[in-house]
């Protein structure tokens, strides 16, 4: 049963969402070579801000959003999401980091995130990051008219649980368009056949957060940063997806291709 609050987008509207999504992905491509040991998350944020404003000439969506002070979220190691860039947080070899960016182009939001290795990761960190990417892809592969959000969530949790990792439940994907966080809520766990039935024209993010330890979360005193309660590593990937007539379209494809990660088909 479709929620009346979920907007079905026309081809022209999806084209606008696609343009915004492609621009957001370009930010993450630009920042890739700068993610190195000795660089502060504040420096990464400043590079992203300047690129969005001066090169892409669009609006950084996160600045001031519900009081958020920075351009990107930088979530390092045991930070699940919403890590605030800081001059005092300097990356070191072996860290893993998620950078999450959102931009506004002609009133349309583009939102995406990806993981980066700082130097050589530990075997556990690499397995967690790779598994989280696989889980996102498994969820995206379920997207088609007539499928349900439960199908998406079930596919994601199946991959995570296979590796004995846990799925964060307090934070989820979301509808997106001319509103940053809209309906539907896209849970990263669920049962097949349950939840909202997908229709052509829906646009939303799929962005699983997977923990190496338990799924429990803790929000820090800054009101934004969310960490694993047991301080285990956490990873996240995010794409914007449109439901097409016969499947899905990823609206935030990587400009350079998927590299060592398998492409979604």
N, C-alpha and C positions, 0 to 999 in steps of 0.2 A: 504493500500500500504506500503510495507516494505522499510524503508530507506536502501540504499546499504551500509551504514556505520555500521549497526547493525550486529555484528558477531554472527553466530549460532555455538554453542559449541558442540563438539563431546562428547560422554559419558566419554572418558578418560579425556577430558578437564574439564568437569563438576565435575569429581572426584577430580581434583586438586583444583577447586574452593570450593568444599565441604570441603576438608581438611582445607583450609585456613579459611573458614567460621566457622567451628567447633572450631578452635583455638581461633579466635576472641571472640566467645561466652564464652569460658573458662575464658577469662580475666574478663568479666563482672560478671561471677559467683564468681571468686576469690575475687573481690573487694566488693561484697555485704555486708559481715559482718563489713567491715570497714567504711561504710557510716553511721556515727553516729554524734550526736551533739558534737561540740568541735573539730572536725577534719577539717583541711584545705584542700581545693581542691588541693593545691600543694602536700600535703602528699598523697592524693589519686593518683595523677599523678605519683609520684615517685614509689609507690607500683606497679602500672600497668607497668611502664617501666621496673622495675627490674624483674617482673614476665615474661614479654614478652621476655626479653633478656636472663635471667638466667635459667628460668624454661622451657619455651616453645622453647627457642633457635631459635627464628625467629626475623624478623625486625619490629620495630614499624614504621608504614607507615607514621604517621603524622609528625614526627620530621623532620623539615626542608622542609616540603611540601609547596611550594609556600611561604616559609618563616615562616611557623607556628612553634612556639618555643617549643611545648610540645608534650607529647605522646597521651593524650586523650583530648577531649573537655568536659568541665564541665559546663553545662548550668543550672543555679539555678534560680528558681522562674520565673521572668519575662524575663529571657534570653531565646531566641528562639533556638539559635544554636551557635556553635563556641566559647563558653565561654572559656577563657584562664585560666588554673589553676594558683592560686596565693597563696602565703603564708599568705597574708592578708585576704583572703576570707575563713572565718571559718563557717562551717555549724552550724545551730541552729535548735532546735526543731520546727517542723512545716514546714520546707523548703521542697521543691521538687527539685530534681536534675536529669538531664539527663547526663549520661556518654556515650560518643561516642568513640569507639575504632576501629582502623584499623591496620592490620598486613600484612606482606608479607611473604609467605611461598613458596620457590622455584619459585619466580617470580609471584605468584598469590596472589591477594589481598583478604582479608577477612574484612568485614566492617559491624558493627552492633552497635546498641545503645539501651538502655532501661532506664526506669524511676525508681527512688528510692524515698521512703518517708524517711525523717529524723525525727524520732519520729512519733508522731501522726499528720497527715495532717488535714487541715480544710475540712469541707464537700465539699466546692467548689473545693479545690485542688484534693481531692480524685475522685470526679465526673469527673473532667477534665482529670486526668491521666487514669482513667478507660475507659472513652469515647474515648480517643485517641488510646488506645490499641484496643478497639472494632473497631474503624475506620480502623486501619492498617489491622486487621484480615479480615474485610469486603472487603478491597481492594485486599488482597492476594487471597481471595476466588474466585475472578473473573478471576484469571489467568488460562488460558488454551489456547491451539491452537485455533485460530479463533476469540477469544475475542479481544477487543481493549484496548489501554491504557485509552481511554475515559471511558470505563466500570469501570476500576480500580478507576480512579479519581472520577467518579460519586458516586460510592459506599462509598468512604471515605467521601466526602462532605455531603452525605445524613445523615450519622451517626452524623457528627459534627453539622450540622444545626438542626438536631432534638433536640439537647440540647442547641440550640441558641449559640453555639460556632462558631468561624470563622476559616477558613483554610488559612494558610500562602501561598502566591502565588509566592513569589520571590525565593524560594528555593525548590528543588524537589529531587526525587530519580534519580538514574542514572545507566546506564550500568556499569558493573564491570567485571574484569577478570585479564588480564595482564596489563591493564590500570586502574588506580584508578577511575577516573571519565570519563566514556565513553558514547557513545550513547547506548540506547535511553535516553532522558530526561523523567522522570516519574512524571507527574504532579499529584497533590493530589486533583484535582477538574477536572470536565469535563462533557461531554455529552456522553451518551451511544451510541455506534456504531461509534464514531469518534476517530481519531488519529491512531497511528500505530497498525496494526493487528499483534497479537502475533503468534509466531511460535515456535515449539519445538526447544530447544537449546539456546534460549535467556536467559541471566542471568542479573538481575538488582536488585536494592534495591527499597523497598517501605518504606518510612520513613516520614509519615505525621507529620507536625508541626501544632498544634491546639492551638488557643488562647482563653482564657476565655472571652476576650473583643473583640475589633476590630482587623482586620487582618493586620493593617498597621505596618511596621517594621522600625527600625532605626539601622544603623551600627554605633558603637561607634568609638572614635578616634583611638583606637588601630588597626583599620583596619580589625578586625576579629569578635569581639563580636556583635551579632545581638540581639536587644531587642524589645519588644512590644512598640510601640510608646506611647500607653496609660498606659504602665507599668502594664498591666494585666498579670496574670499568663499564662505560655505557657508550653506545654508538647509535647514530641516526643518519638516515638518508631521506631525502624528500624530493618528490616530483609533483608537478601539477598535471592532472590528467583530464581529458575530455572523453565522454562517452560518445562513440560514433555509431553509425548505423549497424556496423558489424563487429565492433570491438572497442578499441581505445586509441587515443592519440596522446603521446607524451608532449606536453606543451613547454617543457623546460629541458630539451635535449642538450647534451654537452656539445659545445662548438667543435671540440677536438675529437669527438667520438668517445666510445666507452673504454678505450685503452685495454688494460688487463682485465677489466670487468666484462662479462658477457653482455651482449646487446639484448634488449627486450624484444621478443617477437610475439 
